[in-house]
C-alpha cells in the first residue's frame, strides 16, 4: 500500500504545479504577464524612421541596448532618440508601436523626436 501512494502523490503534486504555472502566465483582463517575475516589466514594440537631410531610413532602437537586454521602456526610448539626434545621425525621428506593461497594452508614438503615450 505504501508503494502505490507515492506515485499518486507525485501525480497530484505535478498536476497542481502545472495548473499553478499555467494560471500564473495567463493574462488577467487588461494585464500582461502577471507572473511576479514579469509584473513590473515594460516592453516596447516600436517601428522608427529617422530623417536626415530629407532622406529617411529605418532606425533600430534595440541595437542601442546593452547586450542581453531586451526591456525598452519609454524613458530608455527617449534617451536613445535624444542620443541619435544630438550625435547628428538624424534631424528627426518618427514612429509608432505599443507598450506592454502591468497596466495593459497602450499605443505609443514618436512624433518629431518626442515620445507620446
Jmol script that loads the backbone (N, CA, C; Angstrom):
load data "model"
ATOM      1  N   UNK A   1       0.831  -1.193   0.000  1.00  0.00           N
ATOM      2  CA  UNK A   1       0.000   0.000   0.000  1.00  0.00           C
ATOM      3  C   UNK A   1       0.872   1.253   0.000  1.00  0.00           C
ATOM      4  N   UNK A   2       1.965   1.232   0.661  1.00  0.00           N
ATOM      5  CA  UNK A   2       2.852   2.383   0.729  1.00  0.00           C
ATOM      6  C   UNK A   2       3.425   2.732  -0.644  1.00  0.00           C
ATOM      7  N   UNK A   3       3.702   1.719  -1.459  1.00  0.00           N
ATOM      8  CA  UNK A   3       4.282   1.920  -2.785  1.00  0.00           C
ATOM      9  C   UNK A   3       3.286   2.586  -3.731  1.00  0.00           C
ATOM     10  N   UNK A   4       2.019   2.270  -3.668  1.00  0.00           N
ATOM     11  CA  UNK A   4       1.023   2.830  -4.582  1.00  0.00           C
ATOM     12  C   UNK A   4       0.625   4.257  -4.216  1.00  0.00           C
ATOM     13  N   UNK A   5       0.850   4.668  -3.013  1.00  0.00           N
ATOM     14  CA  UNK A   5       0.503   6.032  -2.590  1.00  0.00           C
ATOM     15  C   UNK A   5       1.497   7.042  -3.154  1.00  0.00           C
ATOM     16  N   UNK A   6       2.764   6.686  -3.226  1.00  0.00           N
ATOM     17  CA  UNK A   6       3.794   7.602  -3.695  1.00  0.00           C
ATOM     18  C   UNK A   6       3.558   8.090  -5.128  1.00  0.00           C
ATOM     19  N   UNK A   7       3.297   7.232  -6.117  1.00  0.00           N
ATOM     20  CA  UNK A   7       3.018   7.730  -7.470  1.00  0.00           C
ATOM     21  C   UNK A   7       1.768   8.618  -7.522  1.00  0.00           C
ATOM     22  N   UNK A   8       0.766   8.305  -6.742  1.00  0.00           N
ATOM     23  CA  UNK A   8      -0.450   9.119  -6.711  1.00  0.00           C
ATOM     24  C   UNK A   8      -0.151  10.512  -6.174  1.00  0.00           C
ATOM     25  N   UNK A   9       0.649  10.603  -5.132  1.00  0.00           N
ATOM     26  CA  UNK A   9       1.023  11.905  -4.562  1.00  0.00           C
ATOM     27  C   UNK A   9       1.883  12.679  -5.557  1.00  0.00           C
ATOM     28  N   UNK A  10       2.807  12.006  -6.218  1.00  0.00           N
ATOM     29  CA  UNK A  10       3.642  12.675  -7.207  1.00  0.00           C
ATOM     30  C   UNK A  10       2.813  13.224  -8.361  1.00  0.00           C
ATOM     31  N   UNK A  11       1.868  12.470  -8.835  1.00  0.00           N
ATOM     32  CA  UNK A  11       0.998  12.924  -9.925  1.00  0.00           C
ATOM     33  C   UNK A  11       0.160  14.113  -9.473  1.00  0.00           C
ATOM     34  N   UNK A  12      -0.368  14.061  -8.262  1.00  0.00           N
ATOM     35  CA  UNK A  12      -1.187  15.158  -7.741  1.00  0.00           C
ATOM     36  C   UNK A  12      -0.359  16.438  -7.594  1.00  0.00           C
ATOM     37  N   UNK A  13       0.843  16.323  -7.073  1.00  0.00           N
ATOM     38  CA  UNK A  13       1.703  17.496  -6.911  1.00  0.00           C
ATOM     39  C   UNK A  13       2.126  18.048  -8.278  1.00  0.00           C
ATOM     40  N   UNK A  14       2.468  17.186  -9.201  1.00  0.00           N
ATOM     41  CA  UNK A  14       2.841  17.620 -10.548  1.00  0.00           C
ATOM     42  C   UNK A  14       1.683  18.328 -11.233  1.00  0.00           C
ATOM     43  N   UNK A  15       0.505  17.792 -11.132  1.00  0.00           N
ATOM     44  CA  UNK A  15      -0.680  18.415 -11.734  1.00  0.00           C
ATOM     45  C   UNK A  15      -0.946  19.777 -11.103  1.00  0.00           C
ATOM     46  N   UNK A  16      -0.813  19.874  -9.785  1.00  0.00           N
ATOM     47  CA  UNK A  16      -1.034  21.155  -9.102  1.00  0.00           C
ATOM     48  C   UNK A  16      -0.010  22.198  -9.556  1.00  0.00           C
ATOM     49  N   UNK A  17       1.246  21.804  -9.703  1.00  0.00           N
ATOM     50  CA  UNK A  17       2.271  22.734 -10.169  1.00  0.00           C
ATOM     51  C   UNK A  17       2.022  23.187 -11.609  1.00  0.00           C
ATOM     52  N   UNK A  18       1.612  22.275 -12.452  1.00  0.00           N
ATOM     53  CA  UNK A  18       1.320  22.627 -13.844  1.00  0.00           C
ATOM     54  C   UNK A  18       0.153  23.614 -13.917  1.00  0.00           C
ATOM     55  N   UNK A  19      -0.893  23.364 -13.169  1.00  0.00           N
ATOM     56  CA  UNK A  19      -2.047  24.275 -13.146  1.00  0.00           C
ATOM     57  C   UNK A  19      -1.627  25.641 -12.615  1.00  0.00           C
ATOM     58  N   UNK A  20      -0.835  25.659 -11.557  1.00  0.00           N
ATOM     59  CA  UNK A  20      -0.372  26.920 -10.977  1.00  0.00           C
ATOM     60  C   UNK A  20       0.465  27.712 -11.978  1.00  0.00           C
ATOM     61  N   UNK A  21       1.354  27.033 -12.702  1.00  0.00           N
ATOM     62  CA  UNK A  21       2.194  27.723 -13.680  1.00  0.00           C
ATOM     63  C   UNK A  21       1.374  28.230 -14.860  1.00  0.00           C
ATOM     64  N   UNK A  22       0.427  27.447 -15.324  1.00  0.00           N
ATOM     65  CA  UNK A  22      -0.407  27.880 -16.455  1.00  0.00           C
ATOM     66  C   UNK A  22      -1.236  29.093 -16.069  1.00  0.00           C
ATOM     67  N   UNK A  23      -1.865  29.062 -14.911  1.00  0.00           N
ATOM     68  CA  UNK A  23      -2.682  30.210 -14.484  1.00  0.00           C
ATOM     69  C   UNK A  23      -1.812  31.407 -14.153  1.00  0.00           C
ATOM     70  N   UNK A  24      -0.571  31.195 -13.771  1.00  0.00           N
ATOM     71  CA  UNK A  24       0.326  32.306 -13.481  1.00  0.00           C
ATOM     72  C   UNK A  24       0.745  33.055 -14.727  1.00  0.00           C
ATOM     73  N   UNK A  25       0.792  32.393 -15.875  1.00  0.00           N
ATOM     74  CA  UNK A  25       1.193  33.033 -17.127  1.00  0.00           C
ATOM     75  C   UNK A  25       0.027  33.536 -17.951  1.00  0.00           C
ATOM     76  N   UNK A  26      -1.184  33.151 -17.616  1.00  0.00           N
ATOM     77  CA  UNK A  26      -2.318  33.636 -18.396  1.00  0.00           C
ATOM     78  C   UNK A  26      -2.649  35.055 -17.955  1.00  0.00           C
ATOM     79  N   UNK A  27      -2.911  35.937 -18.906  1.00  0.00           N
ATOM     80  CA  UNK A  27      -3.178  37.317 -18.550  1.00  0.00           C
ATOM     81  C   UNK A  27      -4.577  37.507 -17.970  1.00  0.00           C
ATOM     82  N   UNK A  28      -4.635  38.379 -17.001  1.00  0.00           N
ATOM     83  CA  UNK A  28      -5.929  38.803 -16.480  1.00  0.00           C
ATOM     84  C   UNK A  28      -6.449  39.889 -17.420  1.00  0.00           C
ATOM     85  N   UNK A  29      -7.733  40.183 -17.404  1.00  0.00           N
ATOM     86  CA  UNK A  29      -8.248  41.233 -18.291  1.00  0.00           C
ATOM     87  C   UNK A  29      -7.514  42.556 -18.061  1.00  0.00           C
ATOM     88  N   UNK A  30      -6.975  43.119 -19.135  1.00  0.00           N
ATOM     89  CA  UNK A  30      -6.295  44.398 -19.034  1.00  0.00           C
ATOM     90  C   UNK A  30      -4.866  44.306 -18.546  1.00  0.00           C
ATOM     91  N   UNK A  31      -4.324  43.129 -18.385  1.00  0.00           N
ATOM     92  CA  UNK A  31      -2.965  42.995 -17.874  1.00  0.00           C
ATOM     93  C   UNK A  31      -2.164  42.035 -18.733  1.00  0.00           C
ATOM     94  N   UNK A  32      -0.858  42.254 -18.769  1.00  0.00           N
ATOM     95  CA  UNK A  32       0.073  41.392 -19.491  1.00  0.00           C
ATOM     96  C   UNK A  32       1.058  40.812 -18.506  1.00  0.00           C
ATOM     97  N   UNK A  33       1.427  39.578 -18.694  1.00  0.00           N
ATOM     98  CA  UNK A  33       2.491  38.949 -17.937  1.00  0.00           C
ATOM     99  C   UNK A  33       2.337  39.166 -16.431  1.00  0.00           C
ATOM    100  N   UNK A  34       1.297  38.643 -15.859  1.00  0.00           N
ATOM    101  CA  UNK A  34       1.030  38.904 -14.451  1.00  0.00           C
ATOM    102  C   UNK A  34       1.879  38.067 -13.506  1.00  0.00           C
ATOM    103  N   UNK A  35       2.696  37.165 -14.021  1.00  0.00           N
ATOM    104  CA  UNK A  35       3.554  36.378 -13.165  1.00  0.00           C
ATOM    105  C   UNK A  35       4.506  37.311 -12.443  1.00  0.00           C
ATOM    106  N   UNK A  36       4.807  37.065 -11.182  1.00  0.00           N
ATOM    107  CA  UNK A  36       5.554  38.001 -10.362  1.00  0.00           C
ATOM    108  C   UNK A  36       6.898  38.393 -10.951  1.00  0.00           C
ATOM    109  N   UNK A  37       7.521  37.486 -11.667  1.00  0.00           N
ATOM    110  CA  UNK A  37       8.817  37.804 -12.253  1.00  0.00           C
ATOM    111  C   UNK A  37       8.696  38.910 -13.311  1.00  0.00           C
ATOM    112  N   UNK A  38       7.570  39.004 -13.994  1.00  0.00           N
ATOM    113  CA  UNK A  38       7.393  39.965 -15.066  1.00  0.00           C
ATOM    114  C   UNK A  38       6.455  41.120 -14.718  1.00  0.00           C
ATOM    115  N   UNK A  39       5.881  41.154 -13.548  1.00  0.00           N
ATOM    116  CA  UNK A  39       4.787  42.082 -13.276  1.00  0.00           C
ATOM    117  C   UNK A  39       5.191  43.547 -13.368  1.00  0.00           C
ATOM    118  N   UNK A  40       6.460  43.879 -13.228  1.00  0.00           N
ATOM    119  CA  UNK A  40       6.878  45.279 -13.331  1.00  0.00           C
ATOM    120  C   UNK A  40       7.658  45.560 -14.598  1.00  0.00           C
ATOM    121  N   UNK A  41       7.724  44.612 -15.490  1.00  0.00           N
ATOM    122  CA  UNK A  41       8.467  44.793 -16.734  1.00  0.00           C
ATOM    123  C   UNK A  41       7.654  45.628 -17.710  1.00  0.00           C
ATOM    124  N   UNK A  42       8.348  46.417 -18.504  1.00  0.00           N
ATOM    125  CA  UNK A  42       7.711  47.217 -19.542  1.00  0.00           C
ATOM    126  C   UNK A  42       8.416  46.905 -20.857  1.00  0.00           C
ATOM    127  N   UNK A  43       7.650  46.440 -21.808  1.00  0.00           N
ATOM    128  CA  UNK A  43       8.170  46.092 -23.123  1.00  0.00           C
ATOM    129  C   UNK A  43       7.636  47.092 -24.141  1.00  0.00           C
ATOM    130  N   UNK A  44       8.497  47.587 -24.987  1.00  0.00           N
ATOM    131  CA  UNK A  44       8.070  48.489 -26.054  1.00  0.00           C
ATOM    132  C   UNK A  44       8.353  47.821 -27.392  1.00  0.00           C
ATOM    133  N   UNK A  45       7.349  47.749 -28.209  1.00  0.00           N
ATOM    134  CA  UNK A  45       7.480  47.232 -29.567  1.00  0.00           C
ATOM    135  C   UNK A  45       7.197  48.410 -30.483  1.00  0.00           C
ATOM    136  N   UNK A  46       8.222  48.861 -31.198  1.00  0.00           N
ATOM    137  CA  UNK A  46       8.076  50.104 -31.949  1.00  0.00           C
ATOM    138  C   UNK A  46       8.850  50.033 -33.267  1.00  0.00           C
ATOM    139  N   UNK A  47       8.342  50.753 -34.247  1.00  0.00           N
ATOM    140  CA  UNK A  47       8.990  50.907 -35.545  1.00  0.00           C
ATOM    141  C   UNK A  47       9.339  52.379 -35.695  1.00  0.00           C
ATOM    142  N   UNK A  48      10.621  52.664 -35.902  1.00  0.00           N
ATOM    143  CA  UNK A  48      11.071  54.053 -36.012  1.00  0.00           C
ATOM    144  C   UNK A  48      11.647  54.333 -37.389  1.00  0.00           C
ATOM    145  N   UNK A  49      11.513  55.595 -37.810  1.00  0.00           N
ATOM    146  CA  UNK A  49      12.083  56.071 -39.059  1.00  0.00           C
ATOM    147  C   UNK A  49      12.849  57.349 -38.766  1.00  0.00           C
ATOM    148  N   UNK A  50      14.107  57.391 -39.157  1.00  0.00           N
ATOM    149  CA  UNK A  50      14.929  58.579 -38.957  1.00  0.00           C
ATOM    150  C   UNK A  50      15.061  59.370 -40.237  1.00  0.00           C
ATOM    151  N   UNK A  51      15.057  60.691 -40.123  1.00  0.00           N
ATOM    152  CA  UNK A  51      15.167  61.580 -41.276  1.00  0.00           C
ATOM    153  C   UNK A  51      16.419  62.432 -41.130  1.00  0.00           C
ATOM    154  N   UNK A  52      17.239  62.444 -42.163  1.00  0.00           N
ATOM    155  CA  UNK A  52      18.447  63.274 -42.204  1.00  0.00           C
ATOM    156  C   UNK A  52      18.561  63.861 -43.596  1.00  0.00           C
ATOM    157  N   UNK A  53      18.557  65.183 -43.678  1.00  0.00           N
ATOM    158  CA  UNK A  53      18.677  65.891 -44.963  1.00  0.00           C
ATOM    159  C   UNK A  53      17.633  65.433 -45.978  1.00  0.00           C
ATOM    160  N   UNK A  54      16.407  65.187 -45.521  1.00  0.00           N
ATOM    161  CA  UNK A  54      15.315  64.797 -46.406  1.00  0.00           C
ATOM    162  C   UNK A  54      15.258  63.316 -46.735  1.00  0.00           C
ATOM    163  N   UNK A  55      16.257  62.553 -46.365  1.00  0.00           N
ATOM    164  CA  UNK A  55      16.250  61.107 -46.617  1.00  0.00           C
ATOM    165  C   UNK A  55      15.791  60.392 -45.352  1.00  0.00           C
ATOM    166  N   UNK A  56      14.989  59.350 -45.536  1.00  0.00           N
ATOM    167  CA  UNK A  56      14.508  58.576 -44.389  1.00  0.00           C
ATOM    168  C   UNK A  56      15.065  57.162 -44.447  1.00  0.00           C
ATOM    169  N   UNK A  57      15.247  56.593 -43.268  1.00  0.00           N
ATOM    170  CA  UNK A  57      15.692  55.205 -43.165  1.00  0.00           C
ATOM    171  C   UNK A  57      15.192  54.634 -41.846  1.00  0.00           C
ATOM    172  N   UNK A  58      15.020  53.315 -41.792  1.00  0.00           N
ATOM    173  CA  UNK A  58      14.555  52.693 -40.554  1.00  0.00           C
ATOM    174  C   UNK A  58      15.630  52.787 -39.463  1.00  0.00           C
ATOM    175  N   UNK A  59      15.162  52.917 -38.218  1.00  0.00           N
ATOM    176  CA  UNK A  59      16.038  53.002 -37.052  1.00  0.00           C
ATOM    177  C   UNK A  59      15.698  51.838 -36.127  1.00  0.00           C
ATOM    178  N   UNK A  60      16.720  51.114 -35.687  1.00  0.00           N
ATOM    179  CA  UNK A  60      16.528  50.004 -34.760  1.00  0.00           C
ATOM    180  C   UNK A  60      16.971  50.437 -33.363  1.00  0.00           C
ATOM    181  N   UNK A  61      16.028  50.831 -32.489  1.00  0.00           N
ATOM    182  CA  UNK A  61      16.433  51.287 -31.148  1.00  0.00           C
ATOM    183  C   UNK A  61      16.989  50.159 -30.286  1.00  0.00           C
ATOM    184  N   UNK A  62      16.650  48.913 -30.600  1.00  0.00           N
ATOM    185  CA  UNK A  62      17.095  47.770 -29.796  1.00  0.00           C
ATOM    186  C   UNK A  62      18.591  47.521 -29.946  1.00  0.00           C
ATOM    187  N   UNK A  63      19.192  48.003 -31.026  1.00  0.00           N
ATOM    188  CA  UNK A  63      20.634  47.817 -31.209  1.00  0.00           C
ATOM    189  C   UNK A  63      21.445  48.709 -30.269  1.00  0.00           C
ATOM    190  N   UNK A  64      20.799  49.658 -29.610  1.00  0.00           N
ATOM    191  CA  UNK A  64      21.485  50.547 -28.683  1.00  0.00           C
ATOM    192  C   UNK A  64      21.360  50.095 -27.228  1.00  0.00           C
ATOM    193  N   UNK A  65      20.655  48.987 -27.000  1.00  0.00           N
ATOM    194  CA  UNK A  65      20.551  48.445 -25.651  1.00  0.00           C
ATOM    195  C   UNK A  65      21.805  47.651 -25.322  1.00  0.00           C
ATOM    196  N   UNK A  66      22.069  47.479 -24.050  1.00  0.00           N
ATOM    197  CA  UNK A  66      23.223  46.691 -23.648  1.00  0.00           C
ATOM    198  C   UNK A  66      23.003  45.239 -24.061  1.00  0.00           C
ATOM    199  N   UNK A  67      24.065  44.508 -24.370  1.00  0.00           N
ATOM    200  CA  UNK A  67      23.915  43.106 -24.792  1.00  0.00           C
ATOM    201  C   UNK A  67      23.161  42.283 -23.744  1.00  0.00           C
ATOM    202  N   UNK A  68      22.211  41.505 -24.207  1.00  0.00           N
ATOM    203  CA  UNK A  68      21.412  40.675 -23.315  1.00  0.00           C
ATOM    204  C   UNK A  68      20.172  41.366 -22.784  1.00  0.00           C
ATOM    205  N   UNK A  69      20.047  42.660 -23.001  1.00  0.00           N
ATOM    206  CA  UNK A  69      18.888  43.406 -22.521  1.00  0.00           C
ATOM    207  C   UNK A  69      17.834  43.450 -23.623  1.00  0.00           C
ATOM    208  N   UNK A  70      16.587  43.313 -23.235  1.00  0.00           N
ATOM    209  CA  UNK A  70      15.505  43.377 -24.207  1.00  0.00           C
ATOM    210  C   UNK A  70      14.378  44.278 -23.733  1.00  0.00           C
ATOM    211  N   UNK A  71      14.485  44.826 -22.528  1.00  0.00           N
ATOM    212  CA  UNK A  71      13.443  45.708 -21.999  1.00  0.00           C
ATOM    213  C   UNK A  71      13.702  47.134 -22.460  1.00  0.00           C
ATOM    214  N   UNK A  72      12.757  47.665 -23.150  1.00  0.00           N
ATOM    215  CA  UNK A  72      12.857  49.032 -23.647  1.00  0.00           C
ATOM    216  C   UNK A  72      11.598  49.767 -23.229  1.00  0.00           C
ATOM    217  N   UNK A  73      11.707  50.616 -22.237  1.00  0.00           N
ATOM    218  CA  UNK A  73      10.583  51.418 -21.781  1.00  0.00           C
ATOM    219  C   UNK A  73      10.619  52.790 -22.427  1.00  0.00           C
ATOM    220  N   UNK A  74       9.564  53.577 -22.268  1.00  0.00           N
ATOM    221  CA  UNK A  74       9.537  54.925 -22.854  1.00  0.00           C
ATOM    222  C   UNK A  74      10.710  55.813 -22.433  1.00  0.00           C
ATOM    223  N   UNK A  75      11.164  55.798 -21.155  1.00  0.00           N
ATOM    224  CA  UNK A  75      12.320  56.650 -20.824  1.00  0.00           C
ATOM    225  C   UNK A  75      13.597  56.236 -21.561  1.00  0.00           C
ATOM    226  N   UNK A  76      13.826  54.931 -21.686  1.00  0.00           N
ATOM    227  CA  UNK A  76      15.003  54.460 -22.406  1.00  0.00           C
ATOM    228  C   UNK A  76      14.892  54.796 -23.892  1.00  0.00           C
ATOM    229  N   UNK A  77      13.689  54.682 -24.442  1.00  0.00           N
ATOM    230  CA  UNK A  77      13.468  55.035 -25.846  1.00  0.00           C
ATOM    231  C   UNK A  77      13.777  56.502 -26.082  1.00  0.00           C
ATOM    232  N   UNK A  78      13.328  57.367 -25.185  1.00  0.00           N
ATOM    233  CA  UNK A  78      13.599  58.799 -25.319  1.00  0.00           C
ATOM    234  C   UNK A  78      15.095  59.082 -25.227  1.00  0.00           C
ATOM    235  N   UNK A  79      15.804  58.377 -24.356  1.00  0.00           N
ATOM    236  CA  UNK A  79      17.255  58.547 -24.244  1.00  0.00           C
ATOM    237  C   UNK A  79      17.957  58.167 -25.542  1.00  0.00           C
ATOM    238  N   UNK A  80      17.539  57.067 -26.149  1.00  0.00           N
ATOM    239  CA  UNK A  80      18.128  56.634 -27.415  1.00  0.00           C
ATOM    240  C   UNK A  80      17.834  57.659 -28.512  1.00  0.00           C
ATOM    241  N   UNK A  81      16.605  58.145 -28.583  1.00  0.00           N
ATOM    242  CA  UNK A  81      16.239  59.144 -29.592  1.00  0.00           C
ATOM    243  C   UNK A  81      17.057  60.418 -29.405  1.00  0.00           C
ATOM    244  N   UNK A  82      17.185  60.877 -28.151  1.00  0.00           N
ATOM    245  CA  UNK A  82      17.980  62.084 -27.887  1.00  0.00           C
ATOM    246  C   UNK A  82      19.440  61.880 -28.274  1.00  0.00           C
ATOM    247  N   UNK A  83      19.978  60.711 -28.005  1.00  0.00           N
ATOM    248  CA  UNK A  83      21.364  60.414 -28.388  1.00  0.00           C
ATOM    249  C   UNK A  83      21.534  60.469 -29.911  1.00  0.00           C
ATOM    250  N   UNK A  84      20.602  59.883 -30.631  1.00  0.00           N
ATOM    251  CA  UNK A  84      20.692  59.867 -32.093  1.00  0.00           C
ATOM    252  C   UNK A  84      20.582  61.274 -32.680  1.00  0.00           C
ATOM    253  N   UNK A  85      19.775  62.104 -32.076  1.00  0.00           N
ATOM    254  CA  UNK A  85      19.639  63.477 -32.582  1.00  0.00           C
ATOM    255  C   UNK A  85      20.859  64.321 -32.220  1.00  0.00           C
ATOM    256  N   UNK A  86      21.333  64.203 -30.974  1.00  0.00           N
ATOM    257  CA  UNK A  86      22.494  65.002 -30.549  1.00  0.00           C
ATOM    258  C   UNK A  86      23.764  64.596 -31.279  1.00  0.00           C
ATOM    259  N   UNK A  87      23.874  63.320 -31.625  1.00  0.00           N
ATOM    260  CA  UNK A  87      25.071  62.864 -32.339  1.00  0.00           C
ATOM    261  C   UNK A  87      25.064  63.297 -33.805  1.00  0.00           C
ATOM    262  N   UNK A  88      23.929  63.810 -34.277  1.00  0.00           N
ATOM    263  CA  UNK A  88      23.837  64.291 -35.650  1.00  0.00           C
ATOM    264  C   UNK A  88      23.459  63.228 -36.668  1.00  0.00           C
ATOM    265  N   UNK A  89      23.123  62.036 -36.211  1.00  0.00           N
ATOM    266  CA  UNK A  89      22.741  60.979 -37.163  1.00  0.00           C
ATOM    267  C   UNK A  89      21.420  61.294 -37.845  1.00  0.00           C
ATOM    268  N   UNK A  90      20.493  61.884 -37.098  1.00  0.00           N
ATOM    269  CA  UNK A  90      19.175  62.190 -37.647  1.00  0.00           C
ATOM    270  C   UNK A  90      18.736  63.573 -37.193  1.00  0.00           C
ATOM    271  N   UNK A  91      17.979  64.242 -38.065  1.00  0.00           N
ATOM    272  CA  UNK A  91      17.377  65.527 -37.705  1.00  0.00           C
ATOM    273  C   UNK A  91      16.050  65.310 -36.989  1.00  0.00           C
ATOM    274  N   UNK A  92      15.397  64.226 -37.354  1.00  0.00           N
ATOM    275  CA  UNK A  92      14.056  63.946 -36.818  1.00  0.00           C
ATOM    276  C   UNK A  92      13.836  62.442 -36.809  1.00  0.00           C
ATOM    277  N   UNK A  93      13.115  61.965 -35.779  1.00  0.00           N
ATOM    278  CA  UNK A  93      12.767  60.547 -35.686  1.00  0.00           C
ATOM    279  C   UNK A  93      11.276  60.447 -35.414  1.00  0.00           C
ATOM    280  N   UNK A  94      10.608  59.595 -36.178  1.00  0.00           N
ATOM    281  CA  UNK A  94       9.174  59.363 -36.016  1.00  0.00           C
ATOM    282  C   UNK A  94       8.925  57.858 -35.944  1.00  0.00           C
ATOM    283  N   UNK A  95       7.775  57.485 -35.388  1.00  0.00           N
ATOM    284  CA  UNK A  95       7.438  56.070 -35.343  1.00  0.00           C
ATOM    285  C   UNK A  95       6.167  55.803 -34.565  1.00  0.00           C
ATOM    286  N   UNK A  96       5.792  54.537 -34.533  1.00  0.00           N
ATOM    287  CA  UNK A  96       4.591  54.126 -33.804  1.00  0.00           C
ATOM    288  C   UNK A  96       4.772  52.687 -33.324  1.00  0.00           C
ATOM    289  N   UNK A  97       4.021  52.336 -32.296  1.00  0.00           N
ATOM    290  CA  UNK A  97       4.099  50.987 -31.751  1.00  0.00           C
ATOM    291  C   UNK A  97       3.181  50.843 -30.553  1.00  0.00           C
ATOM    292  N   UNK A  98       3.587  49.968 -29.619  1.00  0.00           N
ATOM    293  CA  UNK A  98       2.773  49.771 -28.429  1.00  0.00           C
ATOM    294  C   UNK A  98       3.672  49.429 -27.240  1.00  0.00           C
ATOM    295  N   UNK A  99       3.167  49.719 -26.062  1.00  0.00           N
ATOM    296  CA  UNK A  99       3.865  49.447 -24.815  1.00  0.00           C
ATOM    297  C   UNK A  99       3.056  48.399 -24.052  1.00  0.00           C
ATOM    298  N   UNK A 100       3.725  47.343 -23.618  1.00  0.00           N
ATOM    299  CA  UNK A 100       3.094  46.299 -22.823  1.00  0.00           C
ATOM    300  C   UNK A 100       3.628  46.407 -21.408  1.00  0.00           C
ATOM    301  N   UNK A 101       2.725  46.557 -20.440  1.00  0.00           N
ATOM    302  CA  UNK A 101       3.139  46.690 -19.039  1.00  0.00           C
ATOM    303  C   UNK A 101       2.056  46.118 -18.146  1.00  0.00           C
ATOM    304  N   UNK A 102       2.224  46.296 -16.848  1.00  0.00           N
ATOM    305  CA  UNK A 102       1.219  45.791 -15.914  1.00  0.00           C
ATOM    306  C   UNK A 102      -0.115  46.511 -16.066  1.00  0.00           C
ATOM    307  N   UNK A 103      -0.121  47.653 -16.735  1.00  0.00           N
ATOM    308  CA  UNK A 103      -1.375  48.388 -16.978  1.00  0.00           C
ATOM    309  C   UNK A 103      -2.048  47.969 -18.265  1.00  0.00           C
ATOM    310  N   UNK A 104      -1.470  47.004 -18.949  1.00  0.00           N
ATOM    311  CA  UNK A 104      -2.048  46.521 -20.196  1.00  0.00           C
ATOM    312  C   UNK A 104      -1.282  47.038 -21.394  1.00  0.00           C
ATOM    313  N   UNK A 105      -1.948  47.053 -22.525  1.00  0.00           N
ATOM    314  CA  UNK A 105      -1.334  47.481 -23.780  1.00  0.00           C
ATOM    315  C   UNK A 105      -1.751  48.904 -24.080  1.00  0.00           C
ATOM    316  N   UNK A 106      -0.775  49.754 -24.396  1.00  0.00           N
ATOM    317  CA  UNK A 106      -1.047  51.150 -24.715  1.00  0.00           C
ATOM    318  C   UNK A 106      -0.345  51.505 -26.024  1.00  0.00           C
ATOM    319  N   UNK A 107      -0.968  52.341 -26.840  1.00  0.00           N
ATOM    320  CA  UNK A 107      -0.271  52.789 -28.046  1.00  0.00           C
ATOM    321  C   UNK A 107       0.817  53.797 -27.680  1.00  0.00           C
ATOM    322  N   UNK A 108       1.886  53.818 -28.471  1.00  0.00           N
ATOM    323  CA  UNK A 108       2.964  54.785 -28.279  1.00  0.00           C
ATOM    324  C   UNK A 108       3.338  55.337 -29.642  1.00  0.00           C
ATOM    325  N   UNK A 109       3.641  56.624 -29.677  1.00  0.00           N
ATOM    326  CA  UNK A 109       4.066  57.264 -30.919  1.00  0.00           C
ATOM    327  C   UNK A 109       5.300  58.101 -30.655  1.00  0.00           C
ATOM    328  N   UNK A 110       6.100  58.235 -31.667  1.00  0.00           N
ATOM    329  CA  UNK A 110       7.215  59.170 -31.636  1.00  0.00           C
ATOM    330  C   UNK A 110       6.938  60.161 -32.746  1.00  0.00           C
ATOM    331  N   UNK A 111       6.709  61.427 -32.354  1.00  0.00           N
ATOM    332  CA  UNK A 111       6.407  62.487 -33.310  1.00  0.00           C
ATOM    333  C   UNK A 111       7.461  63.562 -33.166  1.00  0.00           C
ATOM    334  N   UNK A 112       8.147  63.850 -34.235  1.00  0.00           N
ATOM    335  CA  UNK A 112       9.183  64.879 -34.221  1.00  0.00           C
ATOM    336  C   UNK A 112      10.162  64.667 -33.064  1.00  0.00           C
ATOM    337  N   UNK A 113      10.587  63.420 -32.881  1.00  0.00           N
ATOM    338  CA  UNK A 113      11.575  63.012 -31.869  1.00  0.00           C
ATOM    339  C   UNK A 113      11.065  63.130 -30.431  1.00  0.00           C
ATOM    340  N   UNK A 114       9.774  63.168 -30.249  1.00  0.00           N
ATOM    341  CA  UNK A 114       9.192  63.200 -28.906  1.00  0.00           C
ATOM    342  C   UNK A 114       8.316  61.974 -28.709  1.00  0.00           C
ATOM    343  N   UNK A 115       8.451  61.337 -27.547  1.00  0.00           N
ATOM    344  CA  UNK A 115       7.682  60.139 -27.223  1.00  0.00           C
ATOM    345  C   UNK A 115       6.328  60.554 -26.670  1.00  0.00           C
ATOM    346  N   UNK A 116       5.263  60.026 -27.276  1.00  0.00           N
ATOM    347  CA  UNK A 116       3.898  60.366 -26.867  1.00  0.00           C
ATOM    348  C   UNK A 116       3.173  59.075 -26.532  1.00  0.00           C
ATOM    349  N   UNK A 117       2.707  58.961 -25.299  1.00  0.00           N
ATOM    350  CA  UNK A 117       1.916  57.785 -24.883  1.00  0.00           C
ATOM    351  C   UNK A 117       0.436  58.069 -25.015  1.00  0.00           C
TER     352      UNK A 117
END
end "model"
wireframe off; spacefill off
backbone 0.3
color backbone group
